[in-house]
Amino acid sequence: MKTVEEFIENLVDISFIEEYECYGHYPFQLVAIDKDSKMSMNALALGGDVLSCYNRTKELITKDSVVYLSLDFPASEWIDNDFVAIHEIRNNKLNVFTIPYNYETGEVFDRVNEGKHIDIVIKQFRLNIPNVD
């Protein structure tokens, strides 16, 4: 998995979750690739516990690693739809964008690269994993 696009294509699925009777992205996904191209794949079925996802992510980040993380967030006052936040950490630099979707229909909308919701996701990430730019 060499690119964030491959990560999304292979592991980021927005589908109907029968238990909640709505669409969503679960389990969250985490992939880390070290400098020797060794890959660690994690399906994070932690009941939506973002802090635990960040803690697991922190364990896998090194200055030479590439890490991809997907987390599902509900709509808020800053964004009308639920969204999957895609985190890419490469060379210790964080890039985040979101994939919004309608939780009732599963319709996926265009990616969003900036906005208050992304600023909040980045702030939460950096509070928990401060060694990433």
C-alpha positions in Angstrom: 0.0 0.0 0.0 2.1 2.8 -1.3 -0.4 5.7 -1.5 -3.3 7.1 0.5 -5.5 6.4 -2.6 -4.7 2.6 -2.3 -5.5 2.8 1.4 -8.9 4.4 0.7 -9.7 2.0 -2.2 -8.8 -1.1 -0.3 -9.8 -0.3 3.3 -12.1 2.7 3.7 -15.6 1.3 3.3 -18.8 3.3 4.0 -21.5 0.7 4.2 -24.7 -0.1 6.1 -24.1 -1.1 9.7 -27.1 -3.2 10.7 -26.5 -2.8 14.5 -27.0 1.0 14.2 -29.4 0.9 11.2 -27.4 3.5 9.3 -24.3 3.9 7.1 -20.9 4.5 8.4 -17.2 3.5 8.4 -16.4 0.7 10.9 -14.1 -0.7 12.0 -11.6 2.1 11.7 -8.5 1.3 9.8 -4.8 1.8 10.5 -1.9 0.8 8.3 1.8 1.5 9.1 4.7 0.8 6.7 8.2 1.0 8.2 11.5 2.0 6.4 12.0 -1.7 5.4 8.5 -1.8 3.8 7.2 -4.1 6.5 3.4 -3.4 6.8 1.2 -3.6 9.9 -2.5 -3.5 9.3 -5.0 -2.9 12.1 -8.8 -3.0 12.1 -9.7 -0.8 15.1 -13.0 -2.2 16.4 -12.9 -0.1 19.6 -16.5 1.1 19.6 -15.6 4.6 18.3 -12.9 5.3 20.9 -10.8 7.8 19.0 -8.3 8.2 21.8 -7.5 4.4 21.8 -7.0 4.7 18.0 -4.6 7.6 18.5 -2.7 5.6 21.1 -2.3 2.6 18.8 -1.2 5.0 16.0 1.4 6.6 18.2 3.0 3.2 18.8 3.5 2.8 15.0 4.9 6.2 14.0 8.6 6.6 13.4 10.4 9.3 11.5 10.7 6.9 8.5 7.3 5.3 8.6 4.2 6.0 6.5 1.0 5.7 8.4 -2.6 5.8 7.2 -5.6 6.1 9.6 -9.3 6.4 9.0 -11.7 7.5 11.6 -15.5 8.1 11.4 -17.0 11.2 12.9 -20.6 12.4 13.2 -21.9 15.6 11.7 -21.5 18.7 13.8 -22.2 22.4 13.8 -19.3 22.8 11.3 -20.3 20.1 8.8 -23.7 18.9 7.7 -22.8 15.3 7.2 -21.0 12.5 8.9 -17.5 12.0 7.6 -14.4 9.8 7.5 -11.2 11.6 8.4 -8.3 10.3 6.5 -4.9 10.8 8.2 -1.7 10.4 6.3 1.6 10.6 8.2 4.6 10.6 5.9 8.1 11.9 7.0 6.5 12.9 10.3 4.2 15.3 8.6 0.4 15.0 9.0 -2.1 15.5 6.2 -5.8 15.2 6.9 -8.8 15.4 4.6 -12.4 14.2 5.0 -14.8 12.1 3.0 -18.3 13.3 3.9 -21.3 11.0 3.5 -25.1 10.8 4.2 -25.6 8.4 7.1 -29.2 7.6 6.0 -28.5 6.9 2.3 -24.8 6.1 2.2 -24.3 8.7 -0.5 -20.6 9.8 -0.6 -19.8 13.4 -1.3 -16.6 15.1 -2.7 -13.6 15.2 -0.5 -13.0 18.2 1.7 -9.5 19.5 2.3 -10.1 22.4 4.6 -12.6 23.6 7.2 -13.1 24.0 10.9 -13.9 20.2 11.3 -10.5 19.4 9.8 -8.8 21.9 12.1 -10.4 20.2 15.1 -9.4 16.7 13.9 -5.8 17.9 13.5 -5.8 19.6 16.9 -7.1 16.4 18.6 -4.5 14.3 16.8 -1.6 16.6 17.8 -2.8 16.8 21.4 -2.4 13.0 21.5 0.5 12.6 19.2 2.6 15.8 19.6 5.8 14.5 17.8 4.1 14.8 14.3 4.2 18.1 12.4 
